[in-house]
Amino acid sequence: MEKFDIAMGIVRVSEAAALSCSKLLGKGSSEIVDKAAVDGIRHAFDLLPIKGRVVIGECELNKSSILYIGEKVGMWEDGQKEFDIALDPVDGSILVAKGRPNAISAIAVAEKGKIFRSPQIYMQKIVVGPRGKGAIDINKSLKENIVSVADKLEKDIADITVMIQDRPRHEKLIKEAREIGVRVKIFGEGDIAAALATVFEDTGVDMLVGIGGAPEGVLAAAALKCLDGEIQAKLLPENERQLAMCKRAGIEDINKVLTADDLIMTDDVYFAATAISDCDLLKGVTYKNDIAITHSVVMRSSNGVTRFVDATHKLEKSMIHIKDEI
Ligand SMILES: O=P(O)(O)OC[C@H]1O[C@](O)(COP(=O)(O)O)[C@@H](O)[C@@H]1O
């Protein structure tokens, strides 16, 4: 056990990010949503007795206004050990700006050196929950994967629900999924929330397939590791510069299939997420008179504990600045 409860500490960070930008729902600016969430995270970290360094953040540049890769977060007290911090203050800032569902804030924490320093490029992903584990192979066709997952879950193919992001690059995949006969849940943004949905049976989501951000894949891997789901992924560099970024991150063979163990290199990782707008797993932030209500999930792989945290925040006492205008 660390000096303080890391799980409860990081849930305060994801709550702060979600709360800070929650009043900007539907107000049109994704940039201001992002900035408000980053400010919320900074504030929460300033109060946490942790020695953290951002390894997945908002930007690779060293700018003081953002959570850049390499930035120190937390109180940095003497004698503490250092932790890697992976953050996505808002996965789906456009969703928040447009008032749409599926936006969450997410954070993962592990001992220094244990979180994959993912370049900010695309990644091909296939994700299933614990019951589907062992049934996927990223090198096989969508049909082969669906048949195998349906078999493992003892479900009819027509009852399998697959999440695919609404992107032109996925047109063929969506067409193929429809031809196979599965239910296709097409989401606009936010593939961390989509990956998270696969691990909780109550969501009705069985698989996530497609291409999304690599950093989001690492954050999803932390949750999958905690809950015994499975991710298989491949980095997709689009040019020489991105190829060099992969090499710097230690990936020599670009066709290497990355698993949760490659992305999170420890059996002790923490993950927390708070919904900003409603998603499959969690309800978004709501307001009632003088309180705000947040819904989060927080988990740790080493002890196998997952907690759902519903918090009410008395607005007059909240130290978080909730931005409410553009
Ligand atoms: O929008 P693109 O370029 O297709 O990238 C896909 C990525 O964008 C997102 O939908 C949203 O990401 P941000 O809101 O953090 O920008 C991710 O969940 C996904 O991995």
The ligand as an SDF file (V2000), in Angstrom:
LIG
                    3D

 20 20  0  0  0  0  0  0  0  0999 V2000
  -10.6640   11.2810  -34.9450 O   0  0  0  0  0  0  0  0  0  0  0  0
   -9.6880   10.2810  -35.5030 P   0  0  0  0  0  0  0  0  0  0  0  0
   -8.5190   10.9390  -36.1570 O   0  0  0  0  0  0  0  0  0  0  0  0
  -10.3640    9.2920  -36.3810 O   0  0  0  0  0  0  0  0  0  0  0  0
   -9.0520    9.4890  -34.2730 O   0  0  0  0  0  0  0  0  0  0  0  0
   -9.7300    8.5220  -33.5130 C   0  0  0  0  0  0  0  0  0  0  0  0
   -9.5760    8.8760  -32.0540 C   0  0  0  0  0  0  0  0  0  0  0  0
  -10.3300   10.0590  -31.7790 O   0  0  0  0  0  0  0  0  0  0  0  0
  -11.2100    9.8320  -30.6770 C   0  0  0  0  0  0  0  0  0  0  0  0
  -12.4790    9.4340  -31.1650 O   0  0  0  0  0  0  0  0  0  0  0  0
  -11.3930   11.1000  -29.8480 C   0  0  0  0  0  0  0  0  0  0  0  0
  -10.1700   11.5560  -29.3620 O   0  0  0  0  0  0  0  0  0  0  0  0
   -9.9800   13.0290  -28.6780 P   0  0  0  0  0  0  0  0  0  0  0  0
  -11.2940   13.5510  -28.2490 O   0  0  0  0  0  0  0  0  0  0  0  0
   -9.0730   12.7470  -27.5040 O   0  0  0  0  0  0  0  0  0  0  0  0
   -9.3580   13.8710  -29.7140 O   0  0  0  0  0  0  0  0  0  0  0  0
  -10.5460    8.6630  -29.9450 C   0  0  0  0  0  0  0  0  0  0  0  0
  -11.3710    7.9710  -29.0720 O   0  0  0  0  0  0  0  0  0  0  0  0
  -10.0960    7.8220  -31.1020 C   0  0  0  0  0  0  0  0  0  0  0  0
   -9.1100    6.8860  -30.7050 O   0  0  0  0  0  0  0  0  0  0  0  0
  1  2  2  0
  2  3  1  0
  2  4  1  0
  2  5  1  0
  5  6  1  0
  6  7  1  0
  7  8  1  0
  7 19  1  0
  8  9  1  0
  9 10  1  0
  9 11  1  0
  9 17  1  0
 11 12  1  0
 12 13  1  0
 13 14  2  0
 13 15  1  0
 13 16  1  0
 17 18  1  0
 17 19  1  0
 19 20  1  0
M  END
$$$$
